[in-house]
């Protein structure tokens, strides 16, 4: 007995130890089990509304089927009433192979029907996961709804598919209860379109499309004869064209490849990269102008002409101002074909961030909610907690009063009244007020209390209601829903300026003050230039420059450059307030004065120039007075008669050189006649000729000597 009892006791102990071990192992297993399965609350129920075809803007098209790559709206409801949800738990929606989420990584608030945020939802390409936060613990009505954009990515033969609704398979019909259809090849007319946007998009993608046939038609030439086209492109506000030529490219869609995404082939980039030469060789050349918003775009096929049975697209980007797109803002782009007639094509794109409230309205009443957006190049400099005031005034329909609406409960406390809205957010649910249907509401904005960084200011104000945009104010009628109102504010860079005056002092002041001088300015934001300023003190305004910018003013030096120097004068230049910081206000608030004081350079006393000794005039050599030739004594000649014949005296020459008296030849005597029967007179005339010749030679020599002396003088 004892042994038996002992045996039974041992068995009992062994059984007890085994149980404890199993419990311990179970606890250990619970500790090491993956948290993913523990975090998902399978008790949350998810249901779907019918899928609806949409476009890139989110506009819905009920009653139409979806084609490949079409956007589709998925609406769902969730109910955690019996799930006892806890912070950190989640539910999910998984897509079938026919669809993908359009925005990967998108975050949305998970809200209850009363607008209370109780979690966050985030997407991957295949799954939407919503995780509860601490607010779920205090919530009572644990229901809500939501919607997401998905994309049809597969052609189907069936008209329905299966979604994973938080772990439960649920059949859902494709749009219009039809199958997803393929995309057939369609010849493209000259046109333009843009890719859809996501909430975090930083750029817009534009397409110019045409076929070889349609582009020829617009140019008025034979199809298949065009090998080059040029477009003048213009981008609207809030964007600038991307200067990275590697982001510009051309793609070709030959007819034989169909109209789907896989029928398009990227062939060339604007930076010269050849991507695919199977469908031709192309050169894409964009020339972007200095303003960044206009460009000339030329596409050429270098190995032939644009094929008649192929579509062509020029694809390029514009960068959103401030580095991200503004939800609700409409971005535009247009292109005009050179050489065509009426060939301007345009497109626009906006991201419509849904403004939605899941609230219960009283029968016959409606409401509205405002969402605040900040736009402009400096939008990122606005603090996230910045709030603006929206002033609301209303007029009841048809002259009615409050007494005519006994069920009007959630009414404003006054008329007008004010609500505050935080930038980037929609109006809080608990500030929504109800109005009888048909009530006329007017909205204005007050930004006076919305502080911005010192250099920034509020720009234009735009309201958007039901797709209609108005400046500064919005007026609309309340319907039986919560109407979405978008309020957009440009944040602008405050600007200021400066003015420069020119004064002239000192020598020749009156004349110089009428002249124009060139004054240079250089600012730290690469703003620089030259102002032409008159010397009479009249101020000249500079350009607009961002507030807070430091600038320096200086004057050119050389007169040829329009500077201060003047020939014959020294100049002393003084610049008052030549270094300054731009402040808000008129140009006259910052006055720079440039004063030039001139001093005439003294003229040097001239050194006397020595008088030049006059060159003496040569005295002409006096002509020698000819010496009279003495009368020759008559030689007594034997005269046969008694009266002797006198010998005649020769006539005196004007300037003869004295000739010596001829000596009679030896042997000649008075008794011997000179010739046969000749007397003494004939002999004398014959002897005078040598004398005359000698006198003439002497005169010529004297004249030559005189002329030589005169030339030497």
C-alpha positions, 0 to 999 in steps of 0.5 A: 500500500505504501509503495502503491501510495508512493508510486501514485504520489510520484506520478502526481508530482511528475504530472505537476512538474510537466504542467509547470514546464508547459506553462513556462514554455508557453510564456517563453513562446509568447515572449519571443513571438513576432510583434507584427501578428500581435499588433494587427487587430483582426477584430477591426472590420473593413468594407468597401464601396464600389470602385470608381474610375477617376482621372489624374486630378481625382475627378470621378467618372461613374459608369465608365470602365477602367483601362490599363494605367487608369486611376481608380478611387477606392473608398472604405469604411472601418469599424472597431466597435467590437475590436477593443483597439489599443494604441499601437494596434493596426488594421490593413488593406491589401490590394490584388495584383490588378492594382497598386497604390498610386502614392507610395509612402503617403501618410493620412490621418485616421479619424473618427466620424466626429473628426477626432484623430485616432491614428495614422495610415501609410501606404506601400505599393500593395498595402495600406496600414492604419495604426491607432494612437493613444487617443483611441483609448478615450474614444467611444464611437470607434468607426470611420472612413477613408479613401485612396487612389489606386491604379489599374495595372493589369488587363483582366478577363473578369469584372471583379477581384479579391481585396484583403480587408484586414485579413479577410478576403472580400470580392470587389467589382472593377469600375462599372462592373466591367473588366480592366481593358487594354490600351489600343494604339491611338494616333495622337494629335498635337497636344499636351498633358502632364503626369499626375502629382503626389502630395510630396511631388517636387516637380511637374512632368509635361508631355508634348505629343504628336504623330508623324501625320498630325504634325504634318497636317498642322504644318500644312505639308505632306505627311512623312515629310517632316524631320524637325519641329520647334515649339515655344514653351511657356510655364505658368506661375509657381514653377521654373523649367528644369535646366538639367538637360539630362531630364529632358527626353524623347520617346516613340510609340510605334503603332505595332507596339500598341498603346500601353506603357510598354509600347513607348520607347525612350530614344534620346536625351537633350544632353546628347545621350542616345537611349535607343536607336531601334526607332530612329536617331534624334536630337532634342535641343531646348533653349531655356530663357533667363526668366526660367519659364519660357523656352524654345524646344527643337526636336529633329530626326537625323536619320529620316522623317517622323513616321506616319504610323508612330507617336512622338513625345517630348518629355520634360519637367518644371520644378515647383517653387519652394521645392514642393507642389502646393496642394490645390494650386493649378499649374499650367503649361502651353506650347506653340508650334512654329510655322503652324496655324492655331497650334497652341496646346495647353495643359494644367495639373493640380494635386487635390488634397482632399478636404473631408470631414466625417460628421453628421449634419442636421437634416436641412443644414450644411457647413464648410471647412477651410484648409490653409495653404502657403505658396511661393518660393519662401513657403518653407520658411513659414513656421508649421504652427503659424495660424491665420484668422478667417472672418465669417459673415453669413446671411440666412436665405430668403429673409428668414431669421433664426426663429425660423429654424427651431432645430438649428443647434450647432449655430455660430455664437455671433455674426460675423465670427472668426475661426483660426486655421493652421497653415497646411491643415484643415479647420478643426472639426470642433470649430465647424458650424451648421447653417440652414441650406441656402445660407449665403456665406462670405469669407475674408482673411486676416493675417495681421497676427500671423507672424513671419520672419522679418524679411518675409511678408504675406502676398496675394490671398486666393479662395477656392470653392467648388473649383472657382478661385477668387481673390481676397474674398469668397462668397458661396451658398451652403448646401447639405454637405460640408463644403471644402474651401481652400485658402492660399497665401503667397509668402513673398520676399519683402523688398526695399530700395535705395536712391543716389544723389550726386553733388559737385563742389569746387572749381567749375561747379556750375558746368560739372553739375550739369553733367551725368556721372555713372555710379556703381552698386554691388549687393551681396545677393549678386544684384549689381549695376550702374545708375546714371546720376546727374550732378545737380543733386537730383536723386535716382532710385535703385532697383528693388532688393530683398530686405536685409541685403547689404549693398556698397556704392562706388563711383567710376573713376575714368571720365571715359567710363562716365566717372569723376575724373575731368581733364585739368582738375583734381577730384576728391570723391566722398560717399556718404552712407556708401555701405548700407542694408536694405530696409522695407520702404520707399527708395528715399528711405536709404539715400546715398550722397556722392560728392565730387570736389574739383580743384583746377590744376594751376597752369605753369608760367611759360618760359620765354622763348629766345629771340632768334638771331636774324639771318643777315641778308647778304650785301650784293657785291657792287658791280665794278665800275668799268675803267675808261679805256684811254684814247689811243694816241694817234699814230702819225700816219704819213698823209699824202694830203696836208690835213691828217684824218683823226682816229675815232674814239671807241664807244665806251661799253657799260661794264667792260673789263679794262682792256690794255692798249693794244701793242702794235705788232713788232715790225709794224710801222707807220710807214708800212700799211696794214693791208693793201691800200687800207688805212689805220681806221680799218685796223682799229675796228678789227682789234675791238672784237676780242675786247668785247668778248672778254668783257662779256665773259667777265660779266657772266662770271661775276653774275654767277658768283653773285648768284652763288652767294645769294643762294648760300645766304 
